[in-house]
Amino acid sequence: MTKFAYISCLGNVYVSDDPNCDDRPCAFCGDYDRCIGTVNTPINLAKVMLEEGFTEEYILEKDWL
């Protein structure tokens, strides 16, 4: 099942089934999350994150999907 990867207004990455997470502003700061791609596996997510400039260390320390 395809999931959507987002970067939150705080710079954290998260994965959601909701394709519209970037439609709602943050209740605290008013910024919007940004969709960085669709992912099916942790490997897909790692590739998208590398393209966005996240370090290998950051990617490997998280338990994704």
C-alpha positions as CSV (number, residue, x, y, z in Angstrom):
1,M,0.0,0.0,0.0
2,T,1.3,3.4,-0.9
3,K,2.0,5.9,1.9
4,F,2.9,9.5,1.7
5,A,6.1,10.9,3.3
6,Y,6.0,14.4,4.8
7,I,8.4,16.8,6.4
8,S,6.7,18.6,9.3
9,C,7.1,22.3,10.1
10,L,9.6,21.2,12.7
11,G,11.7,19.4,10.2
12,N,10.7,15.8,11.2
13,V,9.8,13.2,8.7
14,Y,6.6,11.1,9.0
15,V,4.6,8.7,6.9
16,S,0.9,8.7,6.6
17,D,-1.9,7.1,4.6
18,D,-3.5,10.5,4.3
19,P,-2.6,12.2,1.0
20,N,-3.8,15.6,2.3
21,C,-1.6,16.2,5.3
22,D,0.0,19.2,3.6
23,D,-3.5,20.9,3.3
24,R,-3.7,21.8,7.0
25,P,-1.6,24.4,8.7
26,C,0.2,23.7,12.0
27,A,-2.0,24.9,14.9
28,F,1.0,26.5,16.6
29,C,3.1,28.1,13.9
30,G,0.8,28.3,10.8
31,D,3.3,26.6,8.5
32,Y,2.3,23.7,6.3
33,D,3.9,20.2,6.2
34,R,5.5,19.3,2.8
35,C,4.9,16.1,0.9
36,I,8.3,14.7,-0.2
37,G,7.0,11.7,-2.1
38,T,5.1,8.4,-2.0
39,V,6.7,5.4,-0.5
40,N,6.0,1.7,-0.4
41,T,8.9,0.4,1.6
42,P,11.5,1.6,4.0
43,I,14.1,1.6,1.2
44,N,11.8,3.9,-0.9
45,L,11.6,6.2,2.1
46,A,15.3,6.2,2.6
47,K,15.9,7.2,-1.1
48,V,13.4,10.0,-0.8
49,M,15.0,11.3,2.4
50,L,18.5,11.1,0.8
51,E,17.2,13.2,-2.1
52,E,15.9,15.7,0.4
53,G,19.3,16.0,2.1
54,F,18.8,13.9,5.2
55,T,22.0,12.2,6.4
56,E,22.5,8.5,6.3
57,E,22.9,8.5,10.1
58,Y,19.5,10.2,10.6
59,I,17.8,7.7,8.3
60,L,19.4,4.7,9.9
61,E,18.6,5.7,13.5
62,K,14.8,5.8,12.9
63,D,12.4,2.9,12.7
64,W,10.4,3.9,9.6
65,L,7.0,2.6,8.3
